[in-house]
Amino acid sequence: MQRPPSTPHEPRCRFCEAPLRHTFADLGMSPLSNSFLRAEQLNRMEPFYPLHAYVCAECFLVQLEAFETPEHIFSDYAYFSSYAESWLRHAEAYAETMTQRFGFGPSHRVVEVASNDGYLLQYFARRGIPVLGVEPAANVARSAVEKGIPTEVLFLGERTGQALAAQGKQGDLLIGNNVLAHVPDLNDFVKGLRALLKPQGILTMEFPHLLNLIEQGQFDTIYHEHFSYLSLYTVEQVFRRHEMALFDVEEIPTHGGSLRIFVRYAADRTHASSPRVEALIAREERAGLRSLATYAAFPARIEQVKLDLLEFLLQARRAGKVVAGYGAPAKGNTLLNYCGIRTDLLAYTVDRSPQKQGLFLPGTHIPIHAPEELARTRPDYVLILPWNLREEITNQLRPVRDWGGRLIVAIPRLEVLP
């Protein structure tokens, strides 16, 4: 297909370089969603950037422009995976499954890219399997090292991947959970993965599935740290360009519905291809993921969520009710900034992570307290911001019902929980 000429300021697809001319979601201006503020920063200028997601008409990669470098976003990071109990259970189950399916043991090495605080590698280390973390956020990496997980503090790309390979640090199992969407230079990152994988090694990656984002209206997962939003069709194209092949895929419930892909070198025939790959790509096509009309219809769903949430909060305010939040996730910051919600409608939020307590949400300046603040102030409603952990959080917040409080979620639609 011949590409039309682009205008001087027209963004281009980070994978295939086609001009980006089709809007998927325009959420206005928003700060970086994990740029939490200290009290002394509240009166200073806060940078906002366009939160405008496009869809590429050629490869159907949904993406944001990169307004900040990964070094600025991720070098000092506020997200620690170990504070989510359900995520730890997911990590432990993964380690057990991979060990059993592929027979990994002490003679192998497991390498994780974006290894965070060692939440996953610890379960391989307990099995006596050598591990290595690759984590760009130095503050998070320190937590992993304190757990005994050796960690390289760097961003993975072709150059750094080759350097690690030259040091004999390639992985028999290479893992990348919720990182593929976080890299602005997608092709360079995949080249780094290829360099870091042993010739007959296995790469597994997990990422939120674009199909679920569209079908469930999960627009709050769009934020600047997520440069890309991925379908299996597009991801298969990306790896094929770099002589790697998807040989299996699983649908998993994390983050509102994700995919776990299994990748090998294209020339390696050790692992047979599963029919699940082609079956899921065909299902995506039937759902319209290769039709621009599907993407053009999405903004109307976003607007309805905004209107419903604002109407609820305004009615609660007029009735003298107090609404607090639970959690300080990046997705919550997208929702609150898009809806223009401030402390007049959401008094505060709470979070289990000590790294976030005492800070303020970016853009909205809503204060973050420890969870005990809920019992102290007894709000009438608690808005669950990390809706992907709805079941876990609902169990944690059972005492809210003791004082007559109710729990609410806004995604995929406004719901007051029984």
N, C-alpha and C positions, 0 to 999 in steps of 0.2 A: 504494500500500500504506500503510495506517495504521500509524504507528509506536507501539509500546507505550510507556507512560510509563517514564522512567528513574528510578533511585534517585539520591539526592543525590551520591553519590561514584562513580557509574558513568561510566566513560570513554565518550566519543563519537567517532564516526568523523571523522577530520580532513577528509574530503571531503564526505560527505553528512550528517553529524551524527547518524546513527542511533546508538542505544546499542550498545556493544560488549559482547556477552555470551558469545561463543564463543572458546575458547582454541585457538590454533594451536600454540604452543610456549611452555612455561613453563620457562625455564632458570635459575630461582632469582634470587639477588642477584649482581650483577656490577658492577665499576667501569667507567668509561668506557674503551673499549678502546684509545684512543690517548693515554691519560693516563699516559705513561711517567714513571718516578720516578727522581730522583737519589738517591745514597747517603744523603744527609742527611735524606731524606724517609721512609726505610724504617720509622722508629719513630714516625711521626706517624699520626694518624687518616686513613684513606683512605675516601672516600665510596663506598658501594655502592648501586645502585639496582635495582629489579625489572627483570628482563629477560623480560618476559611479552608475547608477541605474540598479538594477537587477530585474528580475521577478522570483517569486517562482513557481517552477514547480508543486507544490501541491495545494496551495490555490490561486495562481495567484495574490498575492499582489506584486505590484511594489514598490520598496523601495531603499533607500540609507542606507549605514552604518552610524552609529552615531559616528562622530569624535569629537563633542563637546557636552557638557551637555546642557539641556534646560536652566539651570540657567545662563550659560555663554551667550547663544544666546538671551534669552528673558527678563532677569532681568532689562535691560535698553534698551528700544526699540525705534526705530525711526519712527515707523508707527503709525499714528493717523488717525482713520477711518473717523473722522468728516470733513476732508478736501476734500472728494470726494462727490460731490453733488448727483450724481446718487446713491451712496451707502446709503446716508441718505434717499433718496426717497424710496429705497428698504426696509430700516429698518422701516420706517413709515408705508409702505404698509403691511409689515409682521405683525406689531403690530395690525393693524386694522383687518387683516384677522384672526389671531389667537383669538383675542377677540371675534369676531363674530362667528367663527366656534365652539369654545369650551366654550364660555360664561364666560370667566375669568373676575373677578371683584375685588372689595376691599377685599373680604374674601379669596383671593388666593395670592400666592406668585410666582413671576417670577424670576428665577435665570439664569444668563448667565455666562457660562464659557468662559474665554478669552474675557471678556467684553470690553476690550480696554478703550476708553475714555468716555464710557457711551453713545455712538452714538445710540444704540438701546434701551436700558432700559429707556432712557428719554421719549420715546413715550408711554411706559406702565405707567410710573410714572405720566405722564400728565393725564392719565385716572383714577388716584387714586388707582392703583394697587401696592401693596408693591413689591419692587424689591431688588435684591442683585446681585452685580457683583463679579466675581471671576477672578482676573487678576494678572498674575505673574510679569508684568513690573511695578515697583513702580512709575516710572516717568509718565507713561500713566495713572495709577490708580489715581494719584493726580489730573489729569485733570477731571476725572469722579467725584471724590469727590467734586471738586469745582462746579460742575453742580448739586450737591445735590444727587448724586447716591451713596449710601453706597457700599463700595467695599472692599473685602478681598484680600490682596496681598499674593497670594500663588499659587503653582502649584497643580493642582488637581491630586490625585491618590487615591488609596483605603484608605490609612490612613487619608489623609486630608478630603476626602469625608465623612468618618465616623465621624470625629471630628465635621464637620459642621452639620451633621445630629444630632449628640448628643446635639448640641446647638439649635436644633429646626429650622434649616435653610434649610430644604429640599424644593424643588420647586414643585408646582403643574404643572408649565410649566418650563422645564429645556431646555436651549438653548445652542447650541455649533456651532457657525458659523465659518467655516474655521479654525478649531482647531484640528479636528481628524487627519489631515495629519501632524500636528506639534509635535506629541508626539512620542518619541522613544520607550517608554514602552507601547505599545498599549493595552495590556491586563490589566495592572494596571490602566490605564486611564479609561477604560470602567468599571472596578470595582468601580472606584471613581464616575463615572456617576450614576451607579446603586445605590450607597449609598446615593447620593444627590437627588434622585428622590423619591417623595412620592409614596406609594403603588399603587395608581390609577392615578399617574401623567403621563404627556406626555413629552417625550423628542423629540425635533426636532434638526436636525443637517444639516448644509449645507457644501458641499465640492465640489471642481472641479471634474467633471466626467472623469474618465480615458478614456472612449470611445471618448469624444471630444478631449482630449489631443492627442490621436492617430490619429483620423480622420482629425483633423485640424493642425496637426504638431506643437502643442503647447509645444515644448521642453523647452522653456525658463521658463516655470513654474516649472522646476526641479531646485531646489536649496537646500542648506543644511538645511534651516529652515523647509523645507517640507520633512519629513522623509518618508512619504508614499504617494502613488498615487492610488486612490481608484475606484474600480468598485462596483456596487451594489451587485454583486454576492459575492465578498469577504467581504464587510461590513456586509451583512446578516449573513455570517458564524461567523464573529467576535461577533456580538451581541447574536446570538443563543448560542454560547459557554457559555456566561455569563447569560443565562436564561432571555434574553430580546428578544422581537420580533418586527420586522418591520411590521407595519400594513398599511402604505401608503408611497407613494413616488411621488414627483413632479419634473419635469424638469424645471429649471429656467435659465435665460440667464446670470447671473452674472459670472464673471471670465472666460469668454469664453465658458460657458456652465457648469452648476453645477446641483447637485441633492439636494433636500431637503427631508430628510427622517423623518418619524414619527415612534417613538419607544415607546413601553410600556413593562411592565413586562410580561413575557410569560404566567404567571398564571392569569393575569388580562384580562378578556374578555369584558371590558367596551366598547372598540372600535373594531368594526369589521374590518377584514382584507380586503384591497382593492385588486382587481385583477391586479392593475397597478404594484404591486411589482413583481409578477411572470412574467407578460408580459414584463417588462423591462429586467429582468434577461434573459429571452429567447431571447430578441433582442440582448443583449450583446453576447450571445453564437453564434447567427447567424453572428455577426460581427467579430467573431474570438477571443474574449477575453479569451477563454479557449483553445487556440491553441498557442503553443510556436512559430510557424511560423509567427504569426502576430507580435509578439514582435521583432523577429529577423529581420523583414523587416524595422523597424523604423529608424535605424541609417542612411540609405540612404537618407531619407527625411530631416534629420537634416543637413547633409552635403550640400544638395542643397541650403538650406536657407543661410548657411554660404557663399557659393560661390557667390550666387546672390547678397547678401548685400555687400560683399567686392568688387565685380566688380563694383557695382554702386558707392560706396564711392571713389574708386580709380579713376574712370572716372571723378567724380565730382572734385576731387582734381586736376587732370591733367588739367581740364578745368578752374581752378581758382575759383571754386565755394566754398562757405562756407556752411557746414552742422552743424546744432545744434540739440540738442535733446530736447524733452519735457517729463518731468517726471523723477523721480529717483526711480522707483519701483525695487523690488527684481528681478523680471523677466528680467528687462532691464540689470541688472548687470550680470545675467547668459548669456544673448545674447552677450553683449559686451566683456566679458572675454573669452567666447568660440571662438568668432571671432577674438580676439586679437586686438580690436579696441582701439586706444588711441587718444590723442588730435590732432594728425596730420590728422585724418580722421573725428573726431567729436569734434568740437572746445570746446563745453560746453553743459550743459543741464540746464533746468530750472525746478523748482518745486514750487508749491503753499505752501507747508508746511514750515513755518519758521524754524522748527527744522532741516531741511535739507539744507537750504540756507547757503552758506558760507563754506560748507563742500565739500568733494571730494568723488567720487565714489570709492568703494573698488576695488583694482586690477588695474583698468584702470587709476585712478587718474584724471578723468575728473571733472572739477569744476562744482558745482551746484550754479546757481544764481536764483534770483527772476524772475518771468515771464516777468517783465518789460525789462529785458536784450534783449529780442527778438526785441522789438520795437527800442531799442537803436542801436543795431548792424545790424539789418535787414539781417539775413542769407538767402541764396538762397533756402535752404531746411531745413525742420524741421522733424526729425525722431521721431515719436510718439512711445515711449517705452511702456507705458501701453496700449497696443492695445485693451484690454478688455473695455477701456473707450473711444474708438475711436470716437463714436458719440458725447459724451460730450465734448471731447477735440477739435474736429473739429469745433464745434460751438464757443468755446472759442478762437480759433486761426483764426477766419475769417479775422482779420486785416492783417495777414501775406500775404494774397492775394493782399492787397492794394499796397504793394511794389514789387509785382511780385514773391513772394516766393511760394513754393509748399510744401505740406505735404506728408510724406511717411510713410509706415508701412512695416515691414519685415516679420511679422507672420500673417497668415499661409504661405504667399508668398510675395515677394517684390512687392509693389504697390505704384505708384505715384498717389495720390488722385486728382480727378478733381477739 
